[in-house]
Amino acid sequence: MAISESLLPEFDQEAAGVRKTLERVPEDKFDWKPHPKSGSMIWLAGHLANLPSWGTLTVAQDQLDMNPGGKPMEPPPPPASTAELVATFDRTCAEARAAIAGASDAELMKPWTLLSNGTVLFSLPKVAVLRSFVMNHLIHHRAQLGVYLRINDVPVPSLYGPSADETPPGF
């Protein structure tokens, strides 16, 4: 089995959970933050919606400098609505999935490097970057968004089993 074939079912499962979570982000709570040091709900949800694009970038490039020349990369603009948020996620997910599906084992074993102003932060095989920097990162922020939803009395979707708000069929 090709490496990409082993990654795609996990990618699809996690993406479905992220999409269910993003669909619940209430527009009237976009500016809500649990703490002054925390990102707003729309910042967090927008980050989640754009995270799959890092999968596309990982396959297409061998490195990324997050602060080229000492200047931080410009973040994408925040979505204006929940529908736009979900549409962005659907687009970035489809692009990432296609990039992963089209990647050879040799390409996925090539090193990928994250830099900040030319300083190496880490270098890992692309497959490890896809699993950690992309998929695990999605899982982490999806869980964080679930807490934001819970605190705001928005029903949290079931993901790996029942949530306090939903019980999937068969449980």
C-alpha positions as CSV (number, residue, x, y, z in Angstrom):
1,M,0.0,0.0,0.0
2,A,1.3,3.5,-0.9
3,I,1.9,5.9,1.9
4,S,-0.7,8.3,0.6
5,E,-3.3,5.5,0.6
6,S,-2.6,4.9,4.3
7,L,-3.0,8.6,5.1
8,L,-6.2,9.4,3.2
9,P,-8.7,7.5,5.4
10,E,-7.4,9.2,8.5
11,F,-7.4,12.6,6.7
12,D,-11.0,12.0,5.6
13,Q,-12.2,11.0,9.0
14,E,-10.6,14.0,10.8
15,A,-11.7,16.4,8.1
16,A,-15.3,15.2,8.5
17,G,-15.1,16.0,12.2
18,V,-13.6,19.4,11.7
19,R,-16.3,20.2,9.1
20,K,-19.1,19.2,11.6
21,T,-17.5,21.4,14.2
22,L,-17.0,24.4,11.9
23,E,-20.7,24.2,10.8
24,R,-21.7,25.1,14.4
25,V,-19.7,28.2,14.8
26,P,-22.3,30.9,15.6
27,E,-21.8,34.2,13.7
28,D,-23.0,36.2,16.7
29,K,-20.0,34.8,18.7
30,F,-17.2,35.4,16.1
31,D,-15.5,37.9,18.4
32,W,-15.9,35.8,21.6
33,K,-12.7,34.9,23.5
34,P,-12.3,32.7,26.6
35,H,-9.4,34.8,27.8
36,P,-7.7,38.1,26.7
37,K,-4.6,36.0,25.6
38,S,-6.8,33.6,23.5
39,G,-7.7,34.0,19.9
40,S,-11.3,34.9,19.0
41,M,-13.7,32.2,17.9
42,I,-13.5,33.4,14.3
43,W,-9.7,33.5,14.4
44,L,-9.6,29.9,15.7
45,A,-12.3,28.7,13.2
46,G,-10.6,30.5,10.4
47,H,-7.2,28.9,11.3
48,L,-8.9,25.5,11.2
49,A,-10.5,26.2,7.8
50,N,-7.1,27.1,6.3
51,L,-5.0,24.5,8.0
52,P,-5.5,21.8,5.3
53,S,-3.8,24.2,2.9
54,W,-0.6,23.4,4.8
55,G,-1.0,19.8,3.5
56,T,-1.0,21.1,-0.1
57,L,2.0,23.3,0.7
58,T,3.9,20.4,2.4
59,V,3.5,18.2,-0.7
60,A,4.3,20.9,-3.2
61,Q,7.3,22.5,-1.5
62,D,10.3,21.3,0.5
63,Q,10.2,24.2,3.0
64,L,8.3,27.1,4.4
65,D,9.7,30.2,6.1
66,M,7.0,31.6,8.4
67,N,9.0,34.9,8.8
68,P,10.8,35.5,5.6
69,G,13.3,38.4,5.9
70,G,12.0,38.8,9.5
71,K,8.5,39.8,8.4
72,P,5.6,37.4,9.5
73,M,3.5,35.9,6.7
74,E,0.2,37.7,6.2
75,P,-2.7,35.6,7.6
76,P,-5.7,35.0,5.3
77,P,-8.6,37.4,6.0
78,P,-11.1,36.1,8.5
79,P,-14.3,34.6,7.0
80,A,-17.3,36.9,7.0
81,S,-19.8,34.1,7.7
82,T,-20.1,30.5,8.9
83,A,-21.0,29.5,5.3
84,E,-17.8,31.1,4.0
85,L,-15.8,29.4,6.8
86,V,-17.1,26.0,5.7
87,A,-16.6,26.7,2.1
88,T,-13.0,27.7,2.7
89,F,-12.5,24.5,4.7
90,D,-14.1,22.4,1.9
91,R,-11.8,24.0,-0.7
92,T,-8.6,23.7,1.3
93,C,-9.5,20.1,2.2
94,A,-10.2,19.1,-1.4
95,E,-6.9,20.6,-2.5
96,A,-4.9,18.9,0.3
97,R,-6.6,15.6,-0.4
98,A,-5.7,15.8,-4.1
99,A,-2.1,16.7,-3.2
100,I,-1.7,13.8,-0.8
101,A,-3.4,11.4,-3.2
102,G,-1.0,12.4,-6.0
103,A,2.1,12.2,-4.0
104,S,4.5,9.3,-4.5
105,D,6.2,7.4,-1.6
106,A,9.5,9.0,-2.6
107,E,8.0,12.5,-2.4
108,L,6.4,11.8,1.0
109,M,9.7,10.6,2.4
110,K,11.6,13.7,1.3
111,P,12.5,16.1,4.1
112,W,10.4,19.2,4.7
113,T,11.7,22.1,6.7
114,L,9.9,24.8,8.7
115,L,12.0,28.0,9.1
116,S,11.6,31.3,10.8
117,N,13.7,34.1,9.3
118,G,16.0,31.5,7.9
119,T,16.4,29.6,11.2
120,V,15.4,25.9,11.0
121,L,12.7,25.1,13.5
122,F,12.4,21.5,12.4
123,S,12.9,19.2,9.5
124,L,10.9,16.0,9.1
125,P,9.9,13.7,6.2
126,K,6.8,15.1,4.5
127,V,4.7,12.2,5.7
128,A,5.5,13.1,9.3
129,V,4.7,16.7,8.6
130,L,1.3,15.7,7.2
131,R,0.5,13.6,10.2
132,S,1.8,16.0,12.9
133,F,1.8,19.6,11.5
134,V,-1.4,19.1,9.5
135,M,-3.6,16.3,10.9
136,N,-2.7,16.4,14.6
137,H,-2.8,20.2,14.4
138,L,-6.3,20.0,13.0
139,I,-7.3,17.6,15.8
140,H,-5.8,19.9,18.4
141,H,-7.6,23.1,17.2
142,R,-10.9,21.2,16.6
143,A,-10.8,20.2,20.2
144,Q,-10.1,23.7,21.3
145,L,-13.0,25.0,19.2
146,G,-15.2,22.3,20.8
147,V,-14.4,23.9,24.2
148,Y,-15.3,27.4,22.8
149,L,-18.6,26.0,21.6
150,R,-19.3,24.2,24.9
151,I,-18.6,27.4,26.9
152,N,-21.1,29.2,24.6
153,D,-23.8,26.6,25.0
154,V,-23.5,25.5,21.3
155,P,-24.0,21.7,20.9
156,V,-20.7,19.9,20.4
157,P,-20.8,17.3,17.7
158,S,-20.0,13.6,18.4
159,L,-16.6,12.8,16.8
160,Y,-15.1,9.5,18.0
161,G,-18.2,8.6,20.0
162,P,-21.0,10.3,21.9
163,S,-20.6,13.9,23.0
164,A,-22.7,15.4,25.8
165,D,-25.0,16.7,23.0
166,E,-25.1,13.9,20.5
167,T,-25.1,10.1,20.4
168,P,-24.2,8.7,17.0
169,P,-26.3,5.7,15.7
170,G,-25.1,2.4,17.2
171,F,-24.0,3.8,20.6
